[in-house]
């Protein structure tokens, strides 16, 4: 009787170790599963870095637009990821006391419904005059097999000078994969 309990305990222990080993392997960088990062924290950090780089070049009470981030392979297309990342940057800038014009309420900025608002270079001066905007945050992203590569820039509308720029990556986990589907 004791021998059967020992064998049962050994088999159960082996099964548990094998199961945990399989989980560890599938969740590793070498395996197929990639976990998601905290997109909010990274978007906030990007916003903080943009403003830190711009420093005194931003006038007090100046107005900023944050445009949806565009897919680098097709700049007229965004995704849920491109829209939410831009909204998080706008949220962080607002939290830090910057004046942000909400583009979701401005129908004239949208290029295509469901694909977000885009500030195109040829329209930048028109938008800045129409909406009293002195700077704009624009971004692009590229989806690779395991990461999303993002570039965000803070651009002065009067002369297109880049006041700040930040590059960062997000692992392409299940949430990010879903958010980047068009």
C-alpha positions in Angstrom: 0.0 0.0 0.0 2.8 2.4 0.9 4.6 1.6 -2.3 1.6 2.5 -4.4 1.2 5.8 -2.6 4.9 6.6 -3.3 4.5 5.7 -7.0 1.4 7.8 -7.2 3.1 10.8 -5.6 6.1 10.4 -7.9 3.8 10.3 -11.0 1.9 13.3 -9.8 5.1 15.2 -9.1 6.4 14.3 -12.5 3.2 15.5 -14.2 3.2 18.8 -12.3 6.9 19.4 -13.2 6.2 18.6 -16.8 3.2 20.9 -17.0 5.1 23.8 -15.4 8.0 23.2 -17.7 5.8 23.4 -20.7 4.3 26.7 -19.5 7.7 28.2 -19.0 8.9 27.1 -22.4 5.9 28.5 -24.2 6.1 31.8 -22.4 9.8 32.4 -23.0 11.3 34.6 -25.6 12.5 31.6 -27.6 9.0 30.1 -27.5 5.9 31.2 -29.4 4.0 33.1 -26.7 4.7 36.7 -26.1 3.1 38.6 -23.2 1.7 42.0 -23.5 3.4 45.1 -22.0 1.6 47.9 -20.2 0.6 50.1 -23.2 -0.7 52.8 -20.9 2.6 53.2 -19.0 4.6 53.2 -22.2 2.3 55.8 -23.9 2.5 58.0 -20.8 6.3 57.7 -20.8 6.4 58.6 -24.5 4.3 61.7 -23.8 6.5 62.7 -20.9 9.7 62.3 -23.0 8.2 64.4 -25.9 7.4 67.3 -23.6 10.7 67.0 -21.8 12.6 67.3 -25.1 10.5 70.2 -26.3 11.2 72.1 -23.1 10.8 75.9 -23.5 9.9 75.6 -27.2 6.3 75.1 -26.1 4.5 78.3 -25.2 2.3 78.3 -22.1 -1.4 77.8 -22.9 -0.5 76.7 -26.4 -2.9 74.3 -28.1 -1.9 70.7 -29.1 -3.6 68.1 -31.3 -2.7 64.4 -30.9 -3.4 62.5 -34.1 -4.0 58.8 -34.4 -0.8 56.9 -35.0 -0.6 55.6 -38.6 0.5 52.3 -40.0 3.9 53.0 -41.5 3.1 50.7 -44.5 0.0 52.7 -45.3 -0.1 56.2 -43.7 -3.8 56.6 -44.5 -4.7 53.6 -42.2 -4.7 53.4 -38.5 -6.0 50.7 -36.1 -7.5 50.4 -32.7 -3.9 50.4 -31.4 -3.1 53.6 -33.3 -6.1 55.4 -31.9 -5.8 54.2 -28.3 -2.1 55.0 -28.2 -2.8 58.5 -29.4 -5.6 58.9 -26.9 -3.4 57.8 -24.0 -0.7 60.3 -25.0 -3.4 63.0 -25.1 -4.6 61.9 -21.7 -1.1 62.1 -20.3 -0.5 65.6 -21.7 -3.8 66.7 -20.2 -2.8 65.3 -16.9 0.4 67.3 -17.1 -1.6 70.5 -17.7 -1.2 70.9 -21.5 -4.1 72.2 -23.5 -5.3 69.5 -25.9 -8.0 69.9 -28.6 -10.0 66.8 -28.8 -10.0 65.5 -32.4 -12.7 62.9 -31.9 -15.3 65.7 -31.9 -13.9 67.4 -35.0 -15.4 65.7 -38.0 -13.4 67.8 -40.5 -10.1 66.3 -39.3 -11.1 62.7 -40.1 -9.9 61.2 -43.4 -11.8 58.0 -43.2 -14.3 56.9 -40.6 -13.0 54.1 -38.3 -9.4 54.8 -39.2 -8.7 57.8 -37.1 -7.7 61.3 -37.7 -4.5 62.1 -39.5 -2.5 65.3 -39.8 -1.0 65.2 -43.3 1.9 67.5 -44.1 0.0 69.3 -46.8 -2.9 70.1 -44.4 -0.8 70.9 -41.3 -0.8 74.7 -41.7 -4.6 74.7 -42.6 -5.4 72.7 -39.5 -3.2 74.9 -37.3 -4.9 78.1 -38.4 -8.5 76.6 -38.3 -8.1 75.1 -34.8 -5.5 77.6 -33.3 -3.0 74.8 -32.8 0.7 75.4 -32.3 1.9 71.9 -32.1 0.8 68.4 -33.1 1.7 64.9 -31.9 1.9 62.4 -34.7 3.0 58.8 -34.7 3.7 55.8 -36.9 3.9 52.1 -36.0 5.1 49.0 -37.7 3.9 45.6 -36.8 6.6 42.8 -36.9 6.4 39.2 -35.9 7.1 39.8 -32.2 7.0 43.5 -31.6 5.3 46.8 -32.6 7.8 49.5 -33.4 6.5 53.0 -32.6 7.8 56.5 -33.4 6.0 59.6 -31.9 6.9 63.2 -32.8 5.9 66.5 -31.4 5.9 69.0 -34.3 5.5 72.8 -34.3 2.8 73.6 -36.9 4.2 77.0 -37.9 7.5 75.7 -39.4 7.2 71.8 -39.1 10.2 71.8 -36.7 10.3 68.5 -34.7 10.4 69.6 -31.0 10.6 66.1 -29.6 10.8 62.5 -30.9 10.6 59.2 -29.2 11.0 55.6 -30.4 9.8 52.6 -28.5 8.6 49.0 -28.9 5.8 47.0 -27.5 5.8 43.2 -27.5 3.2 41.8 -29.9 1.2 39.8 -27.3 -2.4 38.7 -27.8 -3.9 42.1 -26.8 -1.6 44.0 -29.1 -2.2 41.6 -32.0 -5.9 42.2 -31.6 -5.5 46.0 -31.4 -3.4 46.1 -34.5 -5.9 44.4 -36.7 -7.5 46.9 -39.1 
